Amino acid sequence: MSLKKDKQKVLGEVFDDARVKEFLDVEGNGEIDADYLALERAYRGMKAENFESFVTFFIDEGRNINAKNPQGRTLLQVISDHRLSNDYIKALNAGGARC
């Protein structure tokens, strides 16, 4: 992973419920749906077990698990060919995500 000089890799960050819920606080920018952006941010920033909790909170808030990116693809479609995405895919499917 390449990081900017002013950024440090955080190891061992605690993802309690409050920290996981922080990933829900995302606003769309007009081009990207806020629900898609929140899902993508959580996918990129969490381990699978934390992402599973995030999906539960996401659904409980009535958010759209099938939100699409500007290319018309859901997060499930985007990550379906990622090598280490199986646990994330299971969490999305459990939340009602569909291709």
Sequence and secondary structure as in RCSB ss.txt:
>XXXX:A:sequence
MSLKKDKQKVLGEVFDDARVKEFLDVEGNGEIDADYLALERAYRGMKAENFESFVTFFIDEGRNINAKNPQGRTL
LQVISDHRLSNDYIKALNAGGARC
>XXXX:A:secstr
    TT     S    HHHHHHTT     SSS HHHHHHHHHHHHS HHHHHHHHHHHHHTT  TT B TTS BH
HHHHTT TT HHHHHHHHHTT   
